[in-house]
Amino acid sequence: MLDKAPEALHPVKVRAARSAVACVVAGWLVACGLGLNGLGGVAGDGGAGGLDGAADVTSAEGGSDTSVAADTASSDTGVPLGDSGMAIADTGTAGDVVVIEASPVDGCVPKGPENCTNGIDDDCNGLVDCADPACTTQGYQCVAPAAMGWSIAAFSATSQAACPPGLMQKTGEVDPTSLPPAVCGCTCGIGTEPSCETGNMVGSGGPTAACPMGPANFPAADGGCVTNTLSVTAFIQATLPAPTGGTCAATPTVTKPSTGATSGEYCKGQPTFGAGCSGMDACALVPTGYQACVQHGGANMGCPTGYPTAHSIGTLQDTRGCGACTCGMPTATCADGTWNFYSSTNCTGLVGVAATINGTCDATNNPNTAEMFQSYMVVAPPTNVACAMPAQPLATGSVMLTAADTICCE
């Protein structure tokens, strides 16, 4: 006999019960004389044209009539066969199998493919929205309802394809774990060297190592030729001018530490939600790569019941930088040089005498102290050139998550 209502085959209640008939298979199927999609009259022990709870079949073995009780398939006894509407159940008799054929919903007129958000069995298979595999294969799934002020959204912490048509997409940076300032640095290197040839030398001389004659000033002329008629004594003492000029070049470094955020997105704005779910759950579209969540404007909103895992998504406004990197003047030592004397008036030709410039009275090794020279040139490259250590610049600006939303996921 029929011990379960046809609507027990599916969580969605239908208005009209399906018609079904059970046939016993014993080695092979025996025709029952019933229509394929409904109940038909069978003359037999059960009465003319009716179903009395037992189906008469012809035994494959003995040919005699056998009355076997048949139950419709149910969730605890039947094995669904997909869209065919068929199910197979064990009768409890060795070698016998009950085959159940479900008819389309009586009076249902197919409206085309299943619309997953209208709460209607569009394809008349008895399955509505999220209960229909035609919807679950498209990404629809049952989700908990959104609390007041929240919207159901599909969320991914990493970049995905564009949202399905009709849904609003927002992209942004997800879950920055820290908002550290910039790390600033500054180094100084020699741009141009200072000069030891700018200004006047102080010189003295004489026939002995005491250099008793002088002192007097002699232009260093930035290393250029000085036309002047001079005699070179046996001993000369000369001191270079102090170093002047030169530059130090500044090289700033700005490092912005990672915030730990990822680039993600969410989709929301589904206008209607389907049925086919238990309790108050709704049938919502959650595309592949996304997870079912709810969204609320503003950062750090407390998550509602059913969606415990919080995320933040927004735009990182990064104004981090550093103050100015500046360097002072370079330092140098002007200790040693050469004072070259020429017979020509323009410092051409051979050097007649090369006197040492080191601040001490040294012999010139001039064989003819009576000879008059017409020009000279000072050659004194600086030594120990260095730039002072700069003061490290301070960090400026900040980084923050703006236009943020809170996302809470199942």
Salt bridges, closest charged atoms under 4 A:
ASP76 OD1 - LYS4 NZ 2.71
ASP175 OD2 - HIS311 ND1 2.72
ASP318 OD1 - LYS256 NZ 3.99
ASP318 OD2 - ARG320 NH2 2.82
ASP405 OD2 - LYS170 NZ 3.07
